[in-house]
């Protein structure tokens, strides 16, 4: 949560879905898979590194079997604490393997529902506007590009979204690297325009690279190149498995948790073999397959349980966890509301350290909606108040207030009420609690979506910060354009 003094985590972890014995069983199954089945590693240097550090490698099949002692030796080298720096230090996020909870913005939608209600491909202007909108949200701690613009080149788009996130906000942000070392080098160059030098970026990196592993049990060359490049440059990495229960992993929650665990832990171990101390976050955007539609059911209760369990597994190894999913609904409707509320509460109460894709997404992350950004911020605020629980201190109980008011009195103007007005109560921004007549007279009977739309328009008209001066912005855009073209050429050569 963003406060006047900086980013303050919400203390989660009230609910544990796994017992200690179940964690041991899931770990044992993970070890059995890694020792007996192994991981497919499609990178020759990585195969050499893993063999040199005690793994059993079949170079012909590119299968690596990882003994438990080797796995744990290198997983333990990964930092348990990682500072996710904001470009503005007030947005620094201290990430660790506790139950502290932070929130990341929405991600990568190919389509939007705009403020006129039109469903259309997302644009670069949408990215600029949605980034400005999210910049005002107190419950978003870490930024993410909410849309992948469809009016820019699609090969190498990562360079353009990086430039826009750099120019339009100052929180730590999620970045895609483009599947090659050159992509990260270009991003470091763009970041150096804002920071002053590449060395300054490496000292206080204000972006984290999202690196996606293939399920089941596969690490491809592009992922490993990105993993090595991040470690060499001190750029934190979300080591992310996007498993689909029933599709790319067993249909059961436990089977999916084990596959994610095996894939992510072996990748983090590889990162430490190559670059000891490389900052890595155990990450997942996994969920269950809906057998009716064969789509990801991102907000199914089973998908939420995957993340609740995965957080416990990550913490068992002393690693911070990032994970979550988005509503399956296509509109900011009752379905989206209940999906968000249950998912946010589950993730927060399980101690998911970064609730990912938490702002503005619909339709399993394929769709973005302007109003949903504010509605999600509202739901997060309410959920976090519930997670905060009940203060039972003597001061909060207020025995002295009973003495002050006595029998048959009222507490409305009591000093105790005034003292606790802000401490005890969550203050809604969009929620309407008035009577029917008052609601009609004040808002014209607007529902939450319509009220959010009015507020979005106000924000976009008035919130126009300048975080990068014009000359530096032009330089960043020039680098991004050259980077996009080079990555497109690299992709063409490799295809």
Secondary structure, DSSP 8 states (H G I E B T S, - for coil): -EETTEE--EE-----SS-HHHHHHHHHHHHHHHHHT-EEE--HHHHHHHHHTT-EEETTTTEEE--HHHHHHHHTTS-S-EEE--SSGGG-EEE-SSSEEEEB----BSEEE-TT--EEE--HHHHHHHHHHHTT-TT--BB--SB--SSS-STTHHHHHHHHHHHH--S-EEE---SSHHHHHHHHHHHHHHHSSHHHHHHS--EEEEEEEBTTTEE-HHHHHHHHHHHHTT--EEEEE--EETTTB-SSHHHHHHHHHHHHHHHHHHHHHHSTT--EEEEE--EEE-TTT-SEETTSHHHHHHHHHHHHHHHHTT--EEE------SSSSHHHHHHHHHHHHHHHHTT-SEE-S-SSEEGGGTEEEHHHHHHHHHHHHHHHHHHH----SHHHHTHHHHHHH-TT---TT-HHHHHHHHHH----SS---S-HHHHHHHHSS--HHHHHHHHHHHHHHH-----S-HHHHHHHHHHHHHHHHHHHHHHHHH-
